Amino acid sequence: MFGLMQDRPLMISSIIKYAARNHARTEIVSKNVDGSIHRTNYAGLERRARQLVAVLQSLGIKDFDRVGTLAWNGFRHLELYYAVSGMQAICHTINPRLAARDISFIVNDAADQLLFAETSFTALIETIAPTVTATVRAVVFLCDRAEMPDIKLPDNMALLCYEDLMAAASDAYVWPEFDERNAASLCYTSGTTGNPKGVLYSHRSTLMHAMAVNTADVFGLRAIDRALPVVPMFHVNAWGTPYSCPAVGAAMVMPGRHLDGPSLTKLMNDERVTMTAGVPTVWLGLLNHLRSSGERLETLKRMVVGGSACPPAIIDAFDREYGIKIDHAWGMSETSPLGTYTSPQPETQGLTGEASLRHRSKQGRGIFGIDMKITNDAGEALPWDGVAQGNLKVRGAWVASAYWGQEPGSACDAEGWFTTGDVATIDANGVMEITDRSKDVIKSGGEWISSIALENIAMSHPDVAEAAIIGAKHPKWDERPLLIVVPKPGKEIDPQSLIAFYAGKVAKWSLPDDVVVVEELPHTATGKVHKLTLRQKFADHLVKAAPYRTFRPYGIICSKFRALESDRLILNRF
């Protein structure tokens, strides 16, 4: 016997319909490519999204066609989110920070029919356009006619202006209902260990994720909040904020391409931002700006950090110096992305000082809808004692079962568990802590050494700006930790003193064997340290170099890295 309740499909369009009806005047503020500010509201966004459907239909988009975007966080990108998915096509957000060849691969693999692009990506479009002519029929620049770039596209690829198309479109479209399990959006992994792989989200998974992250112990957004997603909309749907904000009527402040410390500080203060979310590298830049300028964030109450482990020193600094709480989250493209979140528990609520910081630096409990476990290499479940560390596996309503183009269920084991590639511990309270990526954990003489733990200690040193630990080859122990650090401006790092800084913080056998001082670290397209590049350069360091040798010429090497798209660094060319 079924329950006697209405059965309405979970539609992404229902979010924007709700926001337009119940929070019609709530603001959406966008900082445009040129630095100007655009203002609209949820009623205006929903109306323009319906106009955009008419545009897409006029350009021949049909059910399940893929529509690619190369865009920053802004109102036009938000319109695409709702129009494309709402008409039963698939919104394919593309990370413009990837190498051009990876972007070409992604567009061709997804068979995108159209590309919508910001004008700041004109050079990138010119580079990739000749390589994607098999499927892409047109490039639509997200701008007014006066801002259209002078660009030459292949003969069979049209060049179109977004606002020209919108001006001629009707807003009479009525959002349809269809199977909630239908595909809604597509996001590719960064491809650091091979070709990028597509993760295909459904309307159902997206809605359930949005509702789960809006619970009080996760984002807990309210209509009185003004949220600024620093995490890009091309990075796992900006961690779901384009859905979770309108689902409660929270105002959205969109920073566009302007993610430096001064720009973020001004935008947050001008627009009275109360909550923000992004990766640790952005928050480090913001912290450095606040310290050097003497400015403060006047209304910001909390920050969500994810993407990689946040050094406890950053969490402590924002809390102690500025009264801003940092919440740690964990997830990945394959988990939509949120899987865990650090929030208070009865067992931890009274913690203070170092004990509190230690808890807040963990990645948190699984949020409702996510199940997780850790296993050894034989697949046997390990205890939740906070000591045993193993391979982290997850399953849930918004966890991928397969990658784009592969058979359903092929990414999971027979019981539906997805192997994340992370190594973790889980304590008796269900709090999970990532100790490493499985490819980054250092296996020395049969013991596992956490690179994240060693990096966090280095980051707490007063002279260290950024740190990375890799496993370097060792003739006796197979591999040993090698610490690679960037000094703060005007500071000198003495390798022996830095090694001594670890005393009493970790076991002696897990101390780094050597320190390499560099001018900067390479980063991936999502802001993480690119350890593959470091391993390629320094894998033989311990068998070639004397202990505590400081390498100065790495800054020259980094300049070469920036010139090679294959290294997928965070570039400033946009």
C-alpha positions in Angstrom: 0.0 0.0 0.0 1.4 3.4 -1.0 0.9 6.5 1.1 -1.8 8.9 0.0 0.5 11.9 -0.7 0.9 14.0 -3.9 3.7 12.8 -6.1 5.4 15.8 -7.7 8.7 15.5 -9.5 11.7 17.2 -8.1 12.5 19.9 -10.8 15.3 22.3 -10.8 12.9 24.9 -12.3 10.8 24.6 -9.1 13.6 26.3 -7.2 13.6 29.5 -9.3 9.8 29.4 -9.5 9.7 29.4 -5.7 12.2 32.1 -5.3 10.5 34.4 -7.9 7.1 33.9 -6.2 8.2 34.1 -2.5 11.3 36.2 -2.6 10.7 38.2 -5.7 12.6 41.4 -4.7 15.6 39.6 -3.1 18.8 40.9 -4.8 21.2 39.1 -7.1 24.3 41.3 -7.4 26.9 40.6 -10.0 30.4 42.1 -10.6 30.8 42.1 -14.4 34.0 41.4 -16.3 34.7 45.1 -16.6 34.2 45.6 -12.8 30.8 47.3 -13.0 27.9 46.1 -10.8 24.7 44.7 -12.1 21.6 44.2 -10.0 18.6 42.1 -10.5 16.3 40.0 -8.3 14.7 36.6 -8.3 11.6 37.7 -10.2 13.8 39.2 -12.9 16.1 36.2 -13.1 13.2 33.8 -13.5 11.6 35.9 -16.2 14.9 36.1 -18.2 15.5 32.4 -17.7 12.2 31.8 -19.5 13.3 34.2 -22.3 16.5 32.3 -22.6 14.6 29.1 -23.2 13.1 30.7 -26.2 16.6 31.7 -27.4 17.9 28.1 -26.9 14.9 26.7 -28.8 15.5 29.2 -31.7 19.1 27.9 -31.8 17.8 24.3 -32.2 18.4 23.0 -28.7 16.3 19.9 -27.9 15.9 17.5 -25.0 19.2 16.3 -23.5 21.4 18.4 -25.9 24.5 19.7 -24.1 25.0 23.4 -23.8 28.5 24.4 -22.7 29.4 27.4 -20.6 32.7 29.2 -20.1 31.6 31.8 -17.6 32.3 33.3 -14.2 29.8 33.7 -11.3 27.3 36.2 -12.6 23.6 36.7 -13.4 23.8 35.5 -17.0 25.5 32.3 -16.0 22.8 31.8 -13.4 20.1 32.3 -16.1 21.8 29.6 -18.1 21.7 27.2 -15.1 18.0 27.4 -14.9 17.0 27.8 -18.6 19.1 24.9 -19.9 18.1 22.4 -17.2 14.6 23.7 -16.9 13.9 22.9 -20.6 15.2 19.4 -20.2 18.6 20.0 -21.8 21.9 19.6 -20.0 23.9 22.5 -18.7 27.6 21.7 -19.1 29.8 24.0 -17.1 33.5 24.0 -18.3 36.5 25.0 -16.2 38.3 27.7 -18.3 41.4 27.3 -16.1 42.1 23.9 -17.7 44.6 23.5 -20.5 43.2 24.3 -23.9 43.6 20.7 -25.1 41.6 19.5 -22.1 38.8 21.9 -22.8 38.7 20.8 -26.4 38.5 17.2 -25.2 35.7 18.0 -22.8 33.6 19.9 -25.4 34.0 17.1 -27.9 33.4 14.4 -25.4 30.2 16.0 -24.2 29.2 16.9 -27.8 28.2 20.4 -26.8 25.9 22.1 -29.4 26.5 25.7 -28.2 29.1 27.5 -26.2 28.2 30.5 -24.0 31.3 32.4 -23.1 32.5 35.5 -21.2 34.3 38.1 -23.3 37.4 37.6 -21.0 37.7 34.1 -22.7 37.9 35.4 -26.2 41.5 34.2 -26.7 40.6 30.8 -25.3 37.6 30.5 -27.7 39.8 31.4 -30.7 42.2 28.7 -29.6 39.7 25.9 -29.1 37.1 26.8 -31.8 38.9 25.0 -34.7 39.1 21.8 -32.6 35.4 21.6 -31.7 33.7 22.1 -35.0 32.3 18.6 -35.1 29.4 19.5 -32.7 29.6 23.2 -31.7 27.3 25.2 -34.0 27.7 28.7 -32.4 29.5 30.7 -29.8 27.3 33.1 -27.8 29.2 35.8 -25.9 27.6 36.9 -22.6 27.5 40.6 -23.3 25.8 43.5 -24.9 26.4 44.4 -28.6 28.8 47.1 -27.7 31.0 44.6 -25.8 31.2 42.0 -28.6 34.8 40.9 -29.3 36.4 41.0 -32.6 37.0 37.3 -33.2 37.3 35.0 -36.2 35.5 31.7 -35.9 35.4 28.7 -38.3 33.1 29.1 -41.2 30.5 26.6 -39.8 30.4 28.2 -36.4 28.1 31.3 -35.8 29.1 34.2 -33.6 26.2 35.6 -31.6 25.5 38.2 -28.9 23.6 37.1 -25.8 21.7 40.4 -25.2 20.7 40.7 -28.9 19.1 37.2 -28.7 17.5 38.0 -25.4 15.9 41.2 -26.6 14.1 39.4 -29.4 12.9 36.5 -27.2 9.5 36.0 -25.5 9.1 35.2 -21.9 5.9 33.2 -22.4 7.6 29.8 -21.7 6.0 27.6 -19.1 8.3 25.3 -17.1 7.5 21.7 -17.9 7.5 18.7 -15.6 9.2 15.4 -16.5 11.0 12.5 -14.9 13.1 13.9 -12.0 15.8 11.3 -12.8 16.5 13.0 -16.1 20.0 14.6 -16.6 20.3 18.2 -15.6 23.9 19.3 -15.6 27.3 18.0 -16.5 30.6 18.7 -14.8 34.0 17.3 -15.6 36.8 16.4 -13.1 40.0 18.3 -13.5 41.8 15.3 -15.2 45.1 15.5 -13.2 45.6 11.8 -13.6 44.3 11.3 -17.2 41.6 12.7 -19.4 38.8 14.6 -17.5 35.7 12.5 -16.7 32.1 13.8 -16.8 29.8 13.6 -13.8 26.2 13.8 -14.9 23.8 15.2 -12.3 20.0 14.7 -12.3 17.2 17.0 -11.3 16.5 14.7 -8.3 20.1 14.6 -7.1 20.5 18.3 -7.4 17.3 19.1 -5.5 18.1 16.7 -2.7 21.6 18.0 -2.4 20.3 21.6 -2.2 17.8 20.7 0.5 20.4 18.7 2.5 23.1 21.5 2.4 20.5 24.0 3.6 19.9 22.1 6.9 21.0 23.9 10.1 24.1 21.8 10.6 25.4 22.5 7.1 25.1 25.8 5.2 21.9 26.6 7.1 21.1 29.5 4.8 18.2 31.8 5.6 16.3 34.5 3.7 18.2 37.2 5.7 21.6 35.9 4.4 23.6 37.5 1.7 25.8 34.8 0.3 28.9 35.2 -1.9 30.0 32.0 -3.6 33.8 32.5 -4.3 33.9 28.9 -5.5 33.2 29.2 -9.3 30.0 28.0 -10.9 32.2 25.9 -13.2 33.6 24.0 -10.1 30.9 21.4 -9.1 28.1 23.9 -9.6 29.6 26.3 -7.0 29.0 23.7 -4.4 25.3 23.9 -5.0 24.9 27.6 -4.0 23.1 28.5 -7.2 20.4 26.1 -6.0 20.6 26.4 -2.2 20.4 30.2 -2.1 17.2 30.7 -4.1 15.7 27.7 -2.4 15.5 29.8 0.8 15.5 33.2 -0.8 19.0 34.2 0.3 20.5 37.1 -1.7 23.4 36.2 -4.0 26.5 38.3 -4.5 28.5 37.1 -7.5 32.1 38.2 -7.7 32.8 37.3 -11.4 36.5 37.1 -12.1 37.5 39.4 -9.3 38.8 37.0 -6.6 41.8 38.9 -5.2 41.9 40.1 -1.6 41.1 43.8 -2.2 38.3 43.1 -4.6 36.6 40.5 -2.3 37.0 42.8 0.7 35.3 45.7 -1.0 32.5 43.6 -2.5 31.8 41.9 0.8 31.6 45.1 2.7 29.7 47.1 0.0 27.1 44.4 -0.4 26.9 43.4 3.3 27.8 39.7 2.7 27.1 37.4 5.7 28.4 34.0 4.3 30.9 33.0 1.7 32.4 29.7 0.4 35.7 28.9 -1.4 39.0 27.1 -1.4 41.9 27.7 1.0 44.1 29.4 -1.5 41.6 32.2 -1.9 41.2 32.6 1.8 44.9 32.8 2.3 45.1 35.7 -0.2 42.2 37.4 1.6 43.8 37.0 5.0 47.1 38.4 3.7 45.3 41.4 2.3 43.4 42.1 5.6 46.6 41.9 7.6 48.5 44.2 5.3 45.8 46.7 4.8 44.3 46.9 8.2 40.8 46.4 6.7 38.1 44.3 8.3 35.1 42.4 6.9 32.2 44.3 8.5 29.3 41.9 8.1 30.8 38.5 7.2 29.9 35.9 9.9 31.2 32.7 8.4 33.2 31.1 5.7 32.9 27.6 4.2 36.2 26.1 3.1 36.6 23.0 0.9 38.4 21.7 -2.1 41.5 20.8 -0.1 42.3 20.7 3.6 42.4 24.1 5.2 45.5 24.7 7.4 44.4 25.2 11.0 46.5 28.4 11.1 44.0 30.0 8.6 41.0 28.8 10.6 42.5 30.2 13.8 43.5 33.5 12.2 40.1 34.4 10.9 38.5 33.4 14.2 40.9 35.0 16.5 41.8 38.2 14.5 38.5 38.9 12.8 35.8 37.0 14.6 34.8 35.0 11.5 34.0 31.3 11.8 35.3 28.9 9.2 33.4 25.7 8.6 35.2 22.9 7.0 33.4 20.8 4.3 34.5 17.9 2.2 33.2 16.6 -1.2 34.1 16.0 -4.8 32.6 16.3 -8.2 31.2 12.8 -7.8 29.3 13.8 -4.6 27.6 16.9 -6.1 29.9 17.9 -4.1 29.1 18.0 -0.4 29.5 14.8 1.6 30.6 16.0 5.1 30.5 19.1 7.1 32.0 20.2 10.4 29.4 21.5 12.8 29.1 21.5 16.7 28.1 18.3 18.5 27.2 17.8 22.1 30.5 16.0 22.5 32.6 18.8 21.0 30.5 22.0 21.8 32.5 22.7 25.0 36.0 22.4 23.4 38.3 25.4 23.6 41.7 26.3 22.4 43.8 23.7 20.6 41.2 21.0 21.1 38.5 23.1 19.4 40.8 24.0 16.5 41.7 20.4 16.1 38.1 19.4 15.8 37.2 22.3 13.4 40.1 21.3 11.1 38.5 18.0 10.4 36.2 17.5 7.5 33.2 16.6 9.6 30.2 14.2 9.8 28.4 12.8 6.8 25.4 15.0 6.0 22.0 13.3 5.9 21.7 11.4 2.6 25.4 10.3 2.6 26.7 7.1 4.0 30.5 6.5 4.3 33.0 4.0 5.5 36.8 3.4 5.5 38.3 0.1 4.4 41.7 -1.5 4.2 43.2 -2.5 0.8 41.4 -5.8 1.0 38.0 -4.0 1.2 37.4 -4.8 4.9 35.7 -2.2 6.9 37.9 -0.4 9.5 36.7 0.8 13.0 35.5 4.3 13.7 38.0 5.0 16.4 39.8 8.1 15.0 43.0 6.0 14.7 42.5 3.5 11.9 43.0 5.1 8.5 41.8 3.6 5.3 40.3 4.2 1.9 37.2 6.4 2.1 34.1 5.1 0.3 30.7 6.8 0.0 27.2 6.2 -1.3 24.1 8.3 -1.4 21.3 10.0 -3.3 23.7 12.5 -4.9 26.8 10.3 -5.5 27.8 9.3 -9.0 27.2 5.8 -10.1 29.1 6.1 -13.4 30.9 8.6 -15.5 29.6 10.2 -18.7 29.5 7.7 -21.5 29.9 4.6 -19.2 27.5 2.0 -18.0 25.3 2.9 -15.0 26.9 1.5 -11.8 30.3 1.1 -13.3 32.0 3.6 -11.0 30.9 1.7 -7.8 31.3 -1.8 -6.3 28.5 -4.4 -6.1 27.1 -2.7 -3.0 27.0 0.7 -4.5 30.1 2.1 -2.7 32.1 4.7 -4.6 35.9 4.8 -3.8 36.8 8.5 -3.4 40.6 8.2 -3.6 41.0 9.8 -0.2 42.5 8.2 2.9 40.7 9.1 6.1 39.9 8.3 9.7 36.5 8.4 11.3 36.1 8.8 15.1 33.5 7.4 17.4 31.3 10.5 16.9 31.3 10.0 13.2 33.7 12.8 12.4 35.8 12.2 9.3 39.2 13.5 8.7 41.1 13.3 5.4 44.6 12.3 6.1 45.7 12.2 2.5 44.8 11.4 -1.1 45.6 7.8 -1.7 48.1 8.9 -4.4 49.7 11.4 -2.0 50.0 9.3 1.2 53.7 8.6 2.0 54.4 4.9 2.6 57.6 4.7 4.5 59.0 1.4 5.7 55.4 0.0 6.0 54.0 3.0 7.8 51.6 5.6 6.3 52.5 9.2 6.8 49.9 11.9 6.3 51.1 14.7 4.0 48.2 16.9 5.1 49.3 16.7 8.8 52.8 17.7 8.0 51.7 20.5 5.7 49.4 21.9 8.4 52.3 22.1 10.8 54.5 23.9 8.3 51.7 26.3 7.6 51.6 27.3 11.2 55.3 28.4 11.1 55.4 32.3 11.2 57.7 32.5 8.1 55.9 30.0 5.8 53.3 31.3 3.3 52.5 27.9 1.6 53.7 24.3 2.0 53.5 21.0 0.3 54.7 17.5 1.3 55.5 14.9 -1.3 57.0 11.4 -1.0 60.5 11.3 -2.4 62.4 8.1 -3.2 64.6 6.7 -0.4 67.1 3.9 -0.8 66.1 2.2 2.5 62.5 3.3 3.4 61.1 3.3 -0.1 60.0 6.9 0.3 60.3 9.7 2.8 58.5 13.0 3.3 60.0 16.0 1.5 58.8 19.4 2.5 58.6 22.2 -0.1 57.8 25.6 1.2 57.2 29.2 0.0 58.4 31.9 2.5 56.3 34.9 3.4 57.4 38.1 1.7 60.6 39.4 3.3 61.2 36.3 5.3 64.0 33.7 5.1 63.5 30.1 5.9 66.3 28.1 7.6 65.6 24.4 6.7 67.1 23.0 9.9 65.1 25.3 12.1 61.9 24.4 10.2 62.6 20.7 10.8 63.1 21.5 14.4 59.7 23.2 14.5 58.1 19.8 14.2 59.5 18.6 17.5 56.8 17.2 19.7 54.1 17.7 17.1 54.5 14.4 15.3 56.4 11.1 15.8 60.1 11.4 14.9 59.9 8.7 12.2 57.4 10.9 10.3 59.5 14.1 10.3 60.3 15.5 6.8 63.8 14.4 5.7 64.6 17.6 3.9 63.3 21.1 3.1 63.2 22.7 -0.3 62.6 26.5 -0.4 60.9 27.7 -3.6 59.4 31.0 -4.8 56.0 29.6 -5.6 54.1 26.3 -5.8 52.3 25.1 -9.0 48.5 24.8 -8.6 45.8 22.9 -10.4 42.9 24.5 -12.2 40.8 24.2 -9.0 43.3 25.8 -6.7 45.0 22.7 -5.2 48.8 22.3 -5.1 49.8 20.3 -8.2 51.7 17.6 -6.5 52.3 15.6 -9.7 54.4 18.4 -11.0 56.3 18.5 -7.7 56.9 14.8 -7.7 58.1 14.9 -11.2 60.7 17.5 -10.3 61.7 16.4 -6.8 61.1 12.6 -6.7 64.9 11.9 -6.7 65.8 14.8 -4.4 66.7 12.7 -1.4 68.9 10.3 -3.3 70.7 13.1 -5.1 70.9 16.0 -2.7 72.6 16.4 0.7 70.2 17.0 3.7 68.8 20.5 4.2 70.0 21.7 0.8 68.0 24.8 -0.2 67.1 25.1 -3.9 66.9 28.7 -5.1 66.4 28.3 -8.9 62.8 27.0 -8.6 61.4 30.3 -9.4 62.8 30.0 -12.9 61.3 26.6 -13.2 57.9 27.9 -12.1 58.0 30.6 -14.8 58.4 27.7 -17.3 55.5 25.9 -15.7 53.3 29.0 -16.3 54.2 28.9 -20.0 53.0 25.3 -20.4 49.3 24.7 -20.5 49.9 21.1 -19.8 50.7 21.9 -16.2 47.2 23.2 -15.5 48.3 26.0 -13.2 46.0 28.7 -12.0 46.6 31.4 -14.6 46.1 35.1 -14.3 45.6 35.6 -18.1 41.8 35.9 -17.7 
